[in-house]
């Protein structure tokens, strides 16, 4: 399954090199892909990339988030589960971390999995800083306004290493 998802994303990236990226009349976003190693957040409509953004993430970016306070950004399949127009980080879209497996693993280790993982904007004092969040995905405030307008609650988000 994971290899199929990676293939889909790589195929979509290849399509963008051929000039098939969606243009100003942006279509509905059907999925979000986060490529941690490439620092790319991709909004897709089917197999077409609608928009892409650079981002910052948790202060310990390598690997999957497992525990509260570990500074990692989760990896796996989640969905956008809430919108916060009053976020301290401009606007934010909630990510459904932790799922049952995340919670069960943390519990088996006698720890908490953490939570409150979002895609959000960037405060002025963090602009230009690398990997400053507690595990969230941070874009500029202007980019967050665009993402906010394009992504709905229920949209799947695939976060890959």
C-alpha positions in Angstrom: 0.0 0.0 0.0 2.7 2.5 1.0 4.7 1.8 -2.2 1.5 2.4 -4.2 1.0 5.7 -2.5 4.7 6.7 -3.2 4.3 5.7 -6.8 1.1 7.8 -7.1 2.9 10.9 -5.7 6.0 10.4 -7.8 3.8 9.9 -10.9 1.9 13.1 -10.0 5.2 15.0 -9.6 6.3 13.7 -13.1 3.0 15.1 -14.5 3.9 18.5 -13.2 7.2 18.4 -15.1 5.1 18.0 -18.3 3.2 21.2 -17.6 0.0 19.5 -16.3 -0.2 21.4 -13.1 -3.6 22.9 -12.3 -3.7 26.6 -13.1 -5.4 29.5 -11.5 -9.0 28.1 -11.5 -7.9 25.7 -8.8 -10.0 22.5 -8.7 -11.3 20.8 -5.5 -8.5 19.2 -3.4 -9.1 15.5 -3.0 -5.9 14.7 -1.1 -2.9 16.2 0.6 0.6 14.7 0.4 3.4 15.7 2.7 6.9 14.6 1.5 8.9 15.2 4.6 12.3 14.5 3.1 11.6 16.8 0.2 9.9 19.4 2.4 7.0 19.6 -0.1 3.3 19.7 0.8 1.2 18.9 -2.3 -2.5 19.5 -2.8 -3.9 17.1 -5.4 -7.1 16.7 -7.3 -7.1 13.1 -8.3 -3.6 12.5 -9.8 -3.0 16.2 -10.6 -1.0 18.5 -8.4 -3.1 21.6 -7.7 -0.5 23.5 -5.7 2.8 22.8 -3.8 4.4 24.5 -0.8 7.6 24.3 1.1 7.2 23.9 4.9 8.9 23.5 8.2 8.1 20.8 10.7 8.9 19.4 14.1 12.2 20.2 15.8 13.2 16.6 15.5 12.0 15.9 11.9 13.5 12.4 11.3 11.1 9.5 11.8 7.4 9.0 12.9 5.9 10.8 15.8 5.5 8.3 18.6 5.3 10.2 21.9 4.2 13.5 23.3 7.0 16.0 23.2 9.3 14.1 20.8 9.2 17.0 18.3 8.5 14.6 15.4 6.0 15.1 12.6 3.8 12.0 12.2 4.1 9.7 9.1 1.2 7.7 7.7 -2.3 8.1 6.5 -4.6 10.5 8.4 -7.3 13.0 7.4 -8.1 16.7 8.1 -10.4 16.5 11.1 -11.0 20.1 12.1 -10.5 23.8 11.2 -9.3 26.5 13.6 -9.9 30.0 12.5 -8.7 31.3 15.8 -5.3 29.5 15.9 -2.4 31.2 17.6 -0.6 30.3 14.3 -2.9 32.4 12.0 -5.2 29.6 10.7 -4.8 25.9 11.2 -6.2 22.6 9.8 -6.1 19.7 12.3 -4.6 16.3 11.4 -6.2 13.2 12.9 -3.0 12.1 14.7 -3.0 10.0 16.8 -4.9 7.1 15.2 -5.7 3.9 17.1 -2.3 2.3 16.2 -0.4 5.4 17.3 -2.2 5.5 20.6 -1.8 1.7 21.2 1.9 1.8 20.5 2.5 4.8 22.9 0.3 3.1 25.5 2.3 -0.1 25.2 5.4 1.9 26.0 3.7 3.5 29.0 3.7 6.9 27.3 1.2 9.3 25.6 1.2 9.7 21.8 0.8 13.5 21.9 -1.7 15.2 19.6 -2.8 18.6 18.3 -0.9 18.2 15.1 -1.9 20.8 12.5 -1.0 22.4 9.2 -0.7 26.0 10.2 0.8 29.4 9.5 4.0 30.9 10.9 4.4 33.7 13.5 6.6 36.6 12.6 9.3 35.6 15.1 9.6 32.1 13.5 9.9 33.3 9.9 13.0 31.9 8.3 13.6 29.4 11.2 14.1 25.7 10.4 12.0 23.0 12.0 10.6 24.9 14.9 7.2 23.3 15.5 6.4 20.7 18.1 5.4 18.3 15.3 3.1 20.4 13.1 3.6 21.4 9.5 4.1 25.2 9.1 3.8 27.3 6.0 3.7 31.1 5.6 0.5 32.8 6.6 -0.4 33.7 3.0 0.1 30.1 2.0 -2.0 29.0 4.9 -4.8 31.2 3.8 -4.7 29.6 0.3 -4.5 26.0 1.8 -7.4 26.9 4.2 -9.6 27.9 1.2 -8.8 24.7 -0.7 -8.8 21.9 1.8 -11.9 20.6 3.6 -12.5 18.6 6.7 -12.4 14.9 5.7 -9.6 15.3 3.1 -7.1 12.5 3.4 -3.5 13.5 4.2 -0.6 11.1 3.4 2.5 12.0 5.4 5.6 10.3 4.0 9.2 10.1 5.2 
